[in-house]
Amino acid sequence: MSLRLHRIIADYVRLRLEPIMPPREVMALRDHLLGLARERRWPARSGGGFDYQAIAAAAGVPPSTLLDARAQLKPLLDAIVRELPSPAVAKPKRAVRKVARKLALAIPRAKPLAAPTQEPPRAKTPSVPPAPARKRGRPRKDAPVVAPVAKARRRGRQPAPVVQFPPALWPEARTFADFHRELDQQARRHDDNNHVLQRALAAAGVAVNVSTIRNWRSGVRHPRTVRSMQAIAILEQRYRLPDGHLSGRLPHPARAIAGNNVHGITNAEHRRLAWHLPDDFTTRPPKEREEILRWVREVVVRGSTAYRAYQAAAMKTPFALRLPHAGALVDARWKDQGGRRSESPRFDVATMADEELDREIAGLVGFKSATLTPFGYQRSGAWGREMALQQIEHLGLMFGALAAPAAGPVRGLGADKGSLCLALLAFPQTWGWYVDWRERRRGFYTSWESGALSVAAALTRPETGWLWQNPGLAQRLQPVPGLLAQDDIDRALADWRAACQAAHRYAVSRGKEVKRVAKVHRDPFEPILPVLEADSPLTEYKKIADEIVRLMPRADRYPVAAAEATRALLMVRLGLHLGVRQKNLRQLLWKPRGAMPSTARHLSDLRRGELRWNSRDGGWEVYIPVEAFKNAGSSYFRGQAFHLRLPDLHGLYDLISGYLDRHRLLLLGAAADPGTFFVKTAKRTSTGAEYGQTTFYEAWRLIIQRYGIYNPFTKRGAIEGLLPHGPHNVRDVLATHILKKTGSYEQASYAIQDSPETVQEHYGRFLPGDKAALAAKVLNEVWEAA
């Protein structure tokens, strides 16, 4: 049994049959089908179809169960029949036929019995002496000259000459959306059979088997290799069809073509590049191939912004310390709210923080994330889940920089990990070194350093700071060469609160100085400038959704790819309709039609929104409690929840129903349902199907890479000049679109659930030229009326 057929059976049973059949019966059917493949036997057949009664009896499955699932089982049985040879009696091999022919020649044939006749007497002839023996190899002089026998021509009809452009037998009346039906119609219309097509392709320099052409015309298989796509292009020219007339009807038009091998790269990089390479990549000149690879790597894969280049270089040398105890505390605190679950630590020992430091930071996280202030302490503000995870990451970066070798690529301080403790944050020289180190690393100060100093001020603030209220943390202080001397430690131990107060004053004053000279390292508008510069940014960004629909694969032949494309389309559609942050979008729960919606209190406890069916209004609606928003205290909400009814435009309701009924279950597979509307494509190595912050960002970025960025070599993609970006940029698109149409920051704030001041400072790109154009549009109406 081939490994390919084994994988086909196992994957199909897992994805298509396990959700609709009992587990024991699924396993019995799977073992039976694998046994058929191992013994190279076809499933039981009856007439022109399959005998499901016999298959059920052989597999030990109730016939009623198999008959109920025959619509899903039939494609798998067809695949097994296609992969296995016919059970008919095979022709004898060539060697056997040769031996049989020799035996037939060796047996003398019996002469037929003739009827006895009386022959007339023959006349006597004079005796002639025998001719002398001649030497072998020399012909006799008196031998008659015999003309050479011409080789017999092959019997049967001779093939007709290949016509490059055969005439059409009838005018084209209609076209088919399916590739195989359209190809078959064009072949019949031009009186081409499979052998004629094979010889025509061979004359054009592309060798294709007759059975391959037969499978194309019948729909059993479809072209997906470089040679096959060359053959389709030749057939389009042969029938005088527009470019892409046949290839555009493939069931998966955006599928990566097999055979575009690029030498000298890893398999992982080849998988990322294959989608963006043209079909004729291998036939192009080497210089052009290098140009295509350079463009795909710079624009599509990495993104050509300066920030992306800096980020890619920084990720090659990780230095942050891992804090597993602090992360586990966050997971335990928010486990009832759908928070991520930490796995057992599998990090490199070199990146693991000291256990004492990890426990100290976990105590800080527990203090700031507790529902109520612990007894005996005072607190100013609390951390939510995202804020807690962010602070753990920032502290890991800071202590990782202190522990990184000074001679390494990070150029850290080189401190011993055992000497690092949370009390080091109560000394101004620690923060001074860290802020200056970040400036040397980037080349300028950013808002990151200002935010870090605000954290330092909060930790050492009198009365409410964690370090101020815990002088016992100073007992672990040790001298750190180049940063902290023993005299500094002794002075701090003598008066700990005075040391914290000095650090607080330093952090406040230095934070103001850094904020004054800070520069913007990343322009958030740069990846989507072609969209924001358009007259209608929302119309321009909507082209991405239209491109997904254009390249949507057929669900009956590529169910997983169709499910992933539907998920991508819904991500873009709901992102444009709701305008929420990616946290609210990826954590969105759902309820099916007819189910009771979750209560507002339950959603407030979970801090998540919900998509549900409103039977009174007859439509899908989204309800998100105010506690789920990052800016819950904004003047936009005023303590009220976000409630929006989705419009049924461009088949949105049918899209949602199809996703929930079919595609979402297919994406989940055997993974546990997290309850969220968007789920990942669960694989055997997946730990869960719920999106996290990073995985959701990467999923959106992949959508932009495949459908958003216009590729001049493949002619796929929606927007020229677009760069990879995340879901947060959708808020910029919505705010800028309303500003260009109305000029009102207040109305723009309604689209993204924020205040007009925030829109003006962060989201809306409303340049003086846009303002002048909007005013001129109103003023010009007077002149146009005259």
C-alpha positions in Angstrom: 0.0 0.0 0.0 1.4 3.4 -0.9 2.0 5.9 1.8 0.0 8.5 -0.2 -3.2 6.4 -0.2 -2.8 5.6 3.5 -2.6 9.3 4.3 -5.6 10.0 2.1 -7.8 7.5 3.9 -6.6 8.5 7.4 -7.0 12.2 6.9 -10.4 11.9 5.1 -11.8 9.7 7.9 -10.5 12.1 10.5 -11.8 15.2 8.9 -15.0 14.2 7.2 -16.3 11.0 8.9 -15.4 11.4 12.6 -17.8 14.4 13.1 -20.8 12.5 11.8 -20.2 8.8 12.9 -19.7 7.1 16.3 -16.1 6.7 17.2 -16.1 2.9 17.3 -17.8 2.5 13.9 -15.4 5.1 12.4 -12.4 3.1 13.6 -13.9 -0.1 12.2 -14.6 1.5 8.8 -11.1 3.0 8.8 -9.4 -0.4 9.4 -11.5 -2.0 6.7 -10.6 0.7 4.1 -6.9 0.5 5.1 -7.1 -3.3 4.7 -8.5 -2.9 1.2 -5.7 -0.5 0.3 -3.1 -2.9 1.7 -4.5 -5.9 -0.2 -5.0 -3.6 -3.3 -8.7 -4.5 -3.6 -11.6 -2.3 -4.6 -14.6 -1.7 -2.3 -17.6 -3.9 -2.9 -19.5 -2.6 -6.0 -23.0 -3.1 -7.3 -23.7 -2.2 -10.9 -22.2 1.2 -11.5 -22.0 2.2 -7.9 -20.9 0.9 -4.5 -22.6 -1.8 -2.5 -22.9 -0.1 0.9 -24.6 -3.1 2.5 -21.6 -5.4 1.6 -19.1 -2.7 2.8 -21.0 -2.4 6.1 -21.0 -6.2 6.6 -17.3 -6.4 5.8 -16.4 -3.6 8.1 -18.7 -4.6 10.9 -20.7 -1.4 10.8 -24.5 -1.1 10.9 -25.8 -0.6 7.4 -28.0 2.3 8.5 -25.1 4.3 9.7 -23.2 3.7 6.5 -26.2 4.6 4.4 -26.7 7.9 6.3 -23.0 8.8 5.6 -22.8 7.6 2.1 -22.7 11.2 0.7 -19.5 11.8 2.7 -18.1 8.3 2.1 -18.5 8.2 -1.7 -15.6 10.6 -2.5 -13.3 8.5 -0.4 -14.4 5.3 -2.1 -13.9 7.0 -5.5 -10.4 8.0 -4.5 -9.5 4.4 -3.5 -10.8 3.2 -6.9 -8.7 5.8 -8.7 -5.5 4.9 -6.8 -5.8 1.1 -7.1 -5.5 -0.9 -10.3 -8.6 -2.5 -11.9 -9.5 -5.9 -10.4 -10.0 -7.3 -14.0 -7.6 -9.9 -15.3 -4.4 -8.2 -16.2 -2.6 -8.8 -19.4 0.3 -11.2 -19.3 3.7 -9.6 -18.9 6.0 -9.2 -21.9 8.4 -11.9 -20.8 5.5 -14.4 -20.4 4.2 -13.6 -23.8 7.6 -14.0 -25.4 8.1 -17.5 -23.9 4.6 -18.6 -25.1 5.4 -17.4 -28.6 8.6 -19.4 -28.6 6.8 -22.5 -27.4 4.2 -22.1 -30.2 6.9 -21.9 -32.8 8.7 -24.9 -31.5 5.6 -27.2 -31.9 5.4 -28.4 -35.5 2.1 -27.8 -37.1 0.2 -30.9 -38.4 -0.2 -31.0 -42.2 -3.8 -31.2 -43.3 -5.0 -34.5 -44.7 -5.5 -34.3 -48.4 -8.0 -36.4 -50.4 -6.4 -39.3 -52.3 -6.2 -38.4 -56.0 -4.6 -40.3 -58.8 -1.8 -38.2 -60.2 -0.8 -38.5 -63.9 2.6 -40.1 -64.5 5.4 -37.6 -64.8 7.6 -37.4 -67.8 11.1 -38.6 -67.3 13.7 -35.8 -67.3 17.4 -36.3 -68.0 19.6 -36.5 -65.0 21.5 -33.3 -64.3 24.7 -33.5 -62.3 24.6 -31.7 -59.0 26.0 -28.2 -59.0 29.3 -27.8 -57.4 29.3 -26.6 -53.8 29.8 -22.9 -53.5 31.6 -21.0 -50.8 29.5 -19.6 -48.0 28.8 -15.9 -48.4 29.5 -15.7 -52.1 26.3 -15.6 -54.4 26.1 -17.8 -57.4 26.6 -16.1 -60.7 23.6 -17.7 -62.3 21.3 -17.0 -59.3 18.3 -14.9 -60.2 18.2 -11.3 -59.0 15.5 -10.9 -56.4 14.2 -7.4 -55.6 14.2 -6.5 -51.9 10.9 -6.9 -50.2 9.4 -3.6 -49.1 8.6 -3.4 -45.4 4.9 -3.8 -44.9 3.1 -0.6 -43.7 1.2 -0.7 -40.5 -2.4 -1.6 -41.1 -5.1 0.7 -39.9 -5.9 4.4 -40.1 -2.9 6.7 -40.2 -3.0 9.7 -37.8 -4.0 12.9 -39.4 -1.5 15.8 -39.4 -1.6 18.1 -36.4 -3.5 21.4 -37.1 -2.2 24.3 -35.1 -5.5 26.2 -35.0 -8.4 23.9 -35.7 -11.6 25.6 -36.9 -14.7 25.6 -34.6 -17.5 23.3 -35.7 -20.2 25.6 -34.2 -20.2 29.1 -32.7 -19.6 29.3 -29.0 -23.0 29.4 -27.3 -22.2 29.3 -23.6 -19.3 28.7 -21.2 -19.1 26.6 -18.1 -17.7 27.6 -14.8 -16.1 24.2 -14.2 -12.7 23.7 -15.7 -13.3 20.1 -16.9 -16.6 20.9 -18.6 -15.3 24.0 -20.4 -12.2 22.0 -21.6 -14.3 19.2 -22.8 -16.7 21.5 -24.6 -13.8 23.3 -26.4 -12.3 20.0 -27.4 -15.6 18.8 -28.8 -16.2 22.1 -30.5 -12.9 21.8 -32.4 -13.2 18.1 -33.0 -10.3 17.1 -30.8 -10.0 13.8 -29.1 -7.5 12.9 -26.4 -4.9 11.5 -28.8 -5.1 14.6 -31.0 -4.6 16.8 -28.0 -1.7 14.8 -26.9 0.0 15.0 -30.3 -0.8 18.8 -30.5 0.8 19.4 -27.1 3.8 17.2 -28.1 4.3 19.3 -31.2 4.3 22.4 -29.0 7.0 20.9 -26.8 5.0 19.7 -23.8 4.7 15.9 -23.3 1.4 15.0 -21.6 0.0 11.5 -21.2 -3.3 10.6 -22.8 -4.7 9.4 -19.5 -3.9 12.8 -18.0 -5.9 14.6 -20.7 -8.8 12.1 -20.2 -8.7 12.8 -16.4 -8.8 16.5 -17.1 -11.8 16.3 -19.3 -13.7 14.0 -17.0 -12.9 16.0 -13.8 -11.1 13.2 -12.1 -7.9 15.3 -11.8 -6.9 18.9 -12.4 -3.7 20.6 -13.5 -1.4 21.6 -10.7 2.2 21.2 -12.0 4.3 23.6 -14.1 4.1 21.3 -17.1 0.4 21.0 -16.8 -0.1 24.7 -16.6 2.1 25.1 -19.7 -0.2 22.6 -21.5 -3.3 24.6 -20.5 -1.7 27.8 -21.8 -1.0 26.0 -25.2 -4.6 24.8 -25.3 -5.9 28.4 -24.7 -3.8 29.5 -27.7 -4.9 26.5 -29.8 -8.6 27.4 -29.3 -7.9 31.1 -29.6 -9.2 31.8 -26.0 -8.2 34.7 -23.8 -5.4 34.2 -21.3 -6.7 32.5 -18.2 -9.9 31.3 -19.8 -9.2 27.7 -18.8 -6.8 28.2 -15.9 -9.1 30.6 -14.2 -11.8 27.9 -14.0 -9.7 25.5 -11.9 -11.4 24.5 -8.6 -8.5 26.0 -6.6 -7.3 28.9 -8.8 -4.9 30.3 -6.2 -3.2 27.0 -5.4 0.6 27.0 -5.4 1.9 25.3 -8.5 4.1 22.2 -7.9 7.4 22.1 -9.6 8.7 25.7 -9.1 11.8 24.4 -7.3 14.2 27.0 -6.1 17.6 25.7 -5.3 19.6 26.8 -2.3 16.7 27.5 0.1 15.1 25.5 2.9 11.8 23.7 2.6 10.2 26.1 5.1 11.1 29.2 3.0 10.0 27.4 -0.2 6.6 26.8 1.3 6.3 30.6 2.0 7.5 31.6 -1.4 5.5 29.0 -3.5 2.2 30.9 -3.3 3.8 34.0 -4.8 5.8 32.6 -7.7 4.4 32.6 -11.2 3.5 29.4 -13.0 6.3 29.8 -15.5 9.0 30.7 -12.9 11.4 27.8 -13.8 11.3 28.7 -17.5 12.2 32.4 -17.0 15.8 33.7 -17.4 18.0 33.4 -14.2 18.2 37.2 -13.9 14.4 37.5 -13.9 14.0 34.7 -11.4 16.4 36.5 -9.0 14.3 39.7 -9.4 11.1 37.8 -8.6 12.6 36.2 -5.5 14.0 39.4 -4.2 10.7 41.2 -4.7 8.7 38.5 -2.9 11.2 38.3 0.0 11.4 42.1 0.5 7.8 43.2 -0.1 5.6 40.1 0.6 7.4 38.0 3.2 9.3 40.6 5.3 7.7 43.9 4.3 10.1 46.7 3.2 9.6 49.2 6.1 12.6 50.2 8.2 10.9 49.0 11.4 10.3 45.5 9.9 14.0 45.3 8.9 15.0 46.3 12.5 12.5 43.9 14.0 13.7 41.0 11.8 17.3 41.6 12.8 16.5 41.9 16.5 14.6 38.6 16.5 17.7 36.7 15.3 19.4 37.3 18.7 16.8 36.7 21.5 17.9 37.7 24.9 14.8 38.0 27.1 14.6 35.9 30.3 11.6 33.6 30.6 9.4 33.9 33.7 7.2 30.7 33.8 5.9 31.2 37.4 4.6 34.7 36.6 3.0 33.5 33.4 1.4 30.5 35.1 -0.1 32.9 37.7 -1.7 35.0 35.0 -3.2 31.8 33.4 -4.6 30.7 36.8 -6.0 34.1 37.4 -7.9 34.3 34.1 -8.5 30.6 33.4 -12.3 31.1 33.7 -12.2 33.9 31.1 -10.8 31.9 28.3 -7.2 32.8 28.9 -4.4 30.9 27.4 -3.1 27.8 29.2 0.7 27.6 29.8 2.4 24.4 28.9 5.2 22.9 30.8 8.4 25.0 30.4 10.4 23.8 27.4 12.6 26.8 27.1 16.4 26.8 26.8 18.1 26.8 30.1 20.2 29.8 29.1 17.0 31.9 28.8 15.4 30.8 32.0 15.4 33.4 34.8 16.6 32.6 38.3 13.8 30.9 40.3 13.9 33.6 43.0 13.6 36.4 40.5 10.7 34.6 38.8 8.9 34.3 42.2 9.5 38.0 43.0 7.9 39.1 39.7 5.1 36.6 40.2 4.4 38.4 43.6 4.3 41.7 41.8 1.9 40.4 39.2 -0.4 38.9 41.9 -0.5 42.2 43.7 -1.4 44.3 40.6 -3.9 41.8 39.1 -5.8 40.9 42.3 -9.5 41.8 42.2 -9.2 43.6 45.5 -6.1 45.1 47.1 -4.5 42.6 49.4 -4.8 43.3 53.1 -2.1 45.5 54.5 -1.2 47.0 51.1 -2.2 50.1 49.1 -2.6 50.1 45.4 -3.0 52.7 42.6 -4.6 51.0 39.6 -4.8 47.3 38.7 -3.6 45.2 35.7 -5.8 43.3 33.4 -4.7 40.1 31.7 -3.1 41.8 28.7 -1.4 44.4 30.8 0.0 41.7 33.1 1.4 39.7 30.2 2.9 42.8 28.7 4.6 43.8 31.9 6.0 40.3 32.3 7.4 40.5 28.8 8.9 44.0 29.4 10.6 42.9 32.7 11.9 39.8 31.0 13.5 42.0 28.3 15.0 44.3 30.9 16.6 41.6 33.0 17.6 39.7 29.9 19.6 42.8 28.7 21.3 43.0 32.1 22.3 39.3 31.9 23.4 39.4 28.2 27.1 39.2 27.6 28.8 42.5 26.9 30.8 41.1 24.0 27.9 39.4 22.3 25.6 40.7 19.6 23.1 42.1 22.3 26.0 44.0 24.0 24.3 43.7 27.4 25.7 44.4 30.8 27.0 40.8 31.4 25.6 40.5 35.0 25.3 37.1 36.7 21.7 35.8 36.6 22.0 34.9 40.2 22.6 38.5 41.2 19.5 39.8 39.5 16.6 40.7 41.7 13.5 42.9 41.7 15.1 45.3 44.2 17.5 46.5 41.5 14.6 48.5 40.0 14.8 50.8 43.1 18.1 52.3 41.9 18.2 55.1 39.4 21.5 53.8 37.9 19.6 50.6 36.8 17.0 52.5 34.8 19.6 54.9 33.5 21.7 52.1 32.1 18.7 50.4 30.6 17.3 53.5 28.9 20.7 54.4 27.5 21.2 50.9 26.3 17.9 51.0 24.3 18.9 54.3 22.8 22.2 52.8 21.6 20.5 49.8 20.2 17.9 51.8 18.2 19.7 55.0 17.6 17.2 57.3 19.3 14.7 57.4 22.1 11.1 56.2 21.7 7.9 56.1 23.7 8.9 52.6 24.9 11.6 54.2 27.2 9.1 56.7 28.5 6.7 54.0 29.3 9.4 52.0 31.1 10.2 54.9 33.3 6.6 55.3 34.2 6.6 51.7 35.4 9.7 52.6 37.5 7.8 55.6 39.0 4.8 53.4 39.8 6.9 50.7 41.5 8.7 53.2 43.8 5.8 55.6 44.4 5.4 56.4 48.1 2.5 54.6 49.9 1.3 52.6 46.8 4.5 51.4 45.1 5.3 47.6 45.4 9.0 48.2 46.1 8.1 50.9 48.7 5.9 48.5 50.6 8.3 45.6 50.5 11.7 46.5 52.0 12.4 42.8 52.5 13.1 42.5 48.8 16.4 44.4 49.4 17.8 41.4 51.3 18.8 39.7 48.0 20.8 42.7 46.7 24.3 41.9 45.5 27.0 44.1 43.9 26.7 44.1 40.1 30.0 45.2 38.4 29.5 48.3 36.3 26.1 49.0 37.8 25.8 48.7 41.6 28.4 48.8 44.3 28.3 47.6 47.9 28.2 51.1 49.2 25.0 51.8 47.3 23.4 48.7 48.8 24.4 49.7 52.3 22.9 53.2 51.9 19.6 51.7 50.5 19.4 49.2 53.4 19.9 51.9 55.9 16.9 53.9 54.6 14.9 51.9 52.0 12.0 54.3 51.6 14.4 57.2 51.0 16.0 55.2 48.2 12.6 54.4 46.7 11.7 58.1 46.9 14.9 59.1 45.1 14.2 56.5 42.4 10.7 57.8 42.0 11.9 61.4 41.5 14.5 60.3 39.0 11.9 58.2 37.0 9.4 61.1 36.8 11.9 63.7 35.7 13.8 61.5 33.2 10.5 60.3 31.8 9.6 63.8 30.9 12.9 64.4 29.2 12.7 61.2 27.2 9.1 62.0 26.1 10.3 65.4 24.8 13.0 64.0 22.5 11.3 60.6 21.6 10.9 59.8 17.9 8.4 57.6 16.2 10.2 54.4 15.1 7.2 53.0 13.3 4.8 54.9 11.1 1.5 52.9 11.6 0.1 54.3 8.3 3.1 53.2 6.2 1.9 49.7 5.3 -1.6 50.9 4.2 -0.7 54.3 2.6 -2.2 53.2 -0.8 -5.5 52.7 0.9 -5.5 55.9 3.0 -4.5 58.0 0.0 -7.5 56.8 -2.0 -10.6 58.9 -2.3 -12.6 56.1 -0.6 -10.3 54.1 1.7 -13.0 51.7 2.7 -13.8 50.9 -0.9 -10.1 50.3 -1.6 -9.7 48.0 1.3 -12.8 46.1 0.4 -11.0 44.9 -2.7 -9.2 42.4 -0.4 -12.5 40.7 0.4 -13.5 40.7 -3.3 -10.1 39.0 -4.1 -10.8 36.3 -1.6 -14.1 35.6 -3.2 -12.5 35.5 -6.7 -9.9 33.0 -5.6 -12.3 30.9 -3.4 -11.6 27.2 -3.9 -14.4 24.7 -4.5 -15.6 23.3 -1.1 -16.5 19.8 -2.6 -13.0 19.2 -3.8 -10.8 21.2 -1.4 -12.9 21.4 1.8 -10.1 22.6 4.1 -8.8 25.2 1.7 -12.4 26.5 1.2 -12.9 26.6 5.0 -9.7 28.6 5.5 -10.7 31.1 2.7 -14.1 31.5 4.2 -12.6 32.2 7.6 -10.3 34.8 6.0 -13.2 36.5 4.3 -15.2 36.7 7.5 -12.2 38.1 9.3 -12.0 41.0 6.9 -15.8 41.5 6.7 -16.3 41.5 10.5 -13.2 43.7 11.0 -14.6 46.3 8.6 -18.2 46.1 10.0 -17.2 46.3 13.7 -14.0 48.3 13.8 -12.9 46.7 17.1 -9.4 45.9 18.3 -8.0 42.5 17.4 -8.4 41.3 21.0 -12.2 41.8 20.8 -12.4 40.2 17.4 -10.4 37.1 18.1 -12.1 36.5 21.5 -15.6 36.9 20.0 -17.9 34.0 21.2 -20.9 32.8 19.3 -24.3 31.2 19.7 -26.2 29.2 17.1 -29.6 30.1 15.8 -32.4 29.2 18.3 -30.0 29.1 21.2 -30.4 31.4 24.2 -27.9 34.2 24.2 -25.5 34.5 27.1 -26.4 37.0 29.8 -24.7 40.4 30.0 -23.3 39.5 33.4 -21.8 36.3 32.2 -20.1 38.1 29.2 -18.9 40.8 31.6 -17.2 38.2 33.8 -15.6 36.7 30.8 -14.7 40.1 29.3 -15.7 38.9 25.9 -18.3 39.7 23.2 -20.7 37.3 21.5 -22.2 36.9 18.0 -25.8 35.6 18.3 -29.0 35.5 16.3 -31.7 38.1 17.2 -35.0 36.3 16.4 -37.0 39.5 17.0 -35.1 41.5 14.4 -34.2 38.5 12.3 -30.5 39.1 12.0 -27.0 38.5 13.4 -25.9 40.9 16.1 -22.7 41.5 18.1 -22.8 42.3 21.8 -19.6 43.2 23.6 -19.7 44.3 27.3 -17.8 47.5 28.1 -15.4 45.6 30.4 -14.0 43.8 27.4 -12.7 47.0 25.8 -9.2 48.4 26.4 -10.6 51.9 26.6 -13.6 51.0 28.8 -13.4 54.4 30.5 -13.7 56.4 27.2 -16.4 58.9 26.8 -17.7 56.9 23.9 -19.1 54.1 26.1 -20.3 55.9 29.2 -20.6 52.6 31.0 -22.8 51.0 28.2 -22.1 47.9 26.2 -21.4 47.8 22.5 -24.4 46.5 20.6 -24.5 46.3 16.7 -26.7 44.5 14.3 -24.8 43.2 11.3 -26.1 44.2 7.8 -27.0 41.4 5.4 -24.9 42.8 2.6 -23.2 40.8 -0.1 -24.4 37.5 1.4 -22.9 38.1 4.8 -25.6 36.0 6.6 -25.2 33.1 4.2 -21.5 33.3 4.7 -21.8 33.2 8.5 -24.3 30.3 8.4 -22.1 28.3 6.0 -19.1 28.9 8.2 -20.8 27.8 11.4 -22.5 24.8 9.8 -19.7 23.3 7.8 -16.4 25.1 7.7 -15.8 25.7 11.4 -16.3 22.1 12.2 -13.9 21.1 9.5 -11.2 23.5 10.9 -11.7 22.2 14.4 -11.2 18.5 13.4 -10.6 16.5 16.6 -9.5 19.5 18.7 -11.6 20.8 21.6 -14.0 23.6 20.7 -12.8 26.8 22.5 -16.2 28.5 21.9 -14.8 31.4 19.8 -16.1 32.3 16.4 -12.7 32.2 14.7 -10.7 29.0 15.2 -7.4 27.8 13.9 -6.9 24.9 11.5 -6.2 22.2 14.1 -3.5 19.7 13.3 -2.0 16.8 15.1 0.7 19.0 16.6 -1.7 21.8 17.7 -2.2 22.4 21.4 -5.5 24.1 20.9 -7.8 25.7 18.3 -8.1 29.2 19.9 -6.2 32.1 18.4 -3.7 34.0 20.6 -2.5 37.5 20.1 0.5 36.5 18.0 -1.3 33.7 16.0 -4.2 36.0 15.1 -1.9 38.7 14.0 0.0 36.2 11.8 -3.3 34.9 10.4 -4.3 38.4 9.3 -0.9 39.1 7.9 -1.1 35.9 5.9 -4.4 37.1 4.4 -2.8 40.4 3.3 0.2 38.6 1.8 -2.0 36.2 -0.2 -4.9 38.4 -1.2 -4.1 42.0 -0.4 -0.7 42.7 -2.0 -0.8 43.0 -5.8 1.8 40.7 -7.3 2.8 41.9 -10.8 4.2 38.5 -11.6 1.2 36.3 -10.7 -1.4 39.0 -11.4 -3.0 38.1 -8.0 -3.7 40.5 -5.2 -6.0 43.4 -4.8 -4.0 46.6 -3.9 -0.8 47.7 -5.5 1.8 49.1 -3.1 0.2 47.5 0.0 2.5 46.0 2.6 1.9 43.3 5.2 0.1 44.5 8.3 -2.1 43.4 11.2 -5.8 43.8 12.0 -5.3 47.0 14.0 -4.8 48.9 10.7 -8.5 48.4 9.9 -9.3 51.0 12.5 -7.1 53.5 10.6 -9.0 52.7 7.4 -12.4 53.2 8.9 -11.5 56.5 10.7 -9.8 58.0 7.7 -12.7 57.0 5.4 -15.2 58.8 7.5 -12.9 61.8 7.9 -12.6 62.1 4.2 -16.3 61.8 3.7 -17.6 64.0 6.5 -14.6 65.9 8.0 -15.9 65.1 11.5 -13.6 63.5 14.1 -16.6 62.8 16.2 -18.3 60.6 13.6 -15.0 58.9 12.9 -14.7 58.1 16.6 -18.1 56.3 16.4 -16.7 53.8 13.9 -13.9 52.7 16.1 -15.5 53.1 19.6 -13.1 55.8 20.8 -13.0 59.5 21.6 -12.5 62.3 18.9 -9.2 63.2 20.6 -7.8 59.7 20.2 -8.9 59.6 16.6 -7.2 62.9 15.9 -4.0 61.8 17.6 -3.6 58.2 16.6 -6.0 56.9 13.9 -7.2 59.4 11.4 -4.9 60.5 8.6 -6.6 63.7 7.7 -4.0 65.9 5.9 -4.5 69.6 5.1 -5.0 68.7 1.4 -7.9 66.4 2.4 -9.4 69.1 4.5 -9.1 71.6 1.6 -10.6 69.2 -0.9 -13.6 68.5 1.4 -14.2 72.3 1.8 -13.8 72.9 -1.9 -16.4 70.2 -2.6 -19.0 72.3 -0.7 -17.9 75.6 -2.2 -17.8 74.4 -5.7 -21.5 73.5 -5.6 -22.3 77.2 -6.0 -20.3 77.5 -9.2 -21.7 74.3 -10.6 -25.2 75.5 -9.9 -24.5 78.7 -11.7 
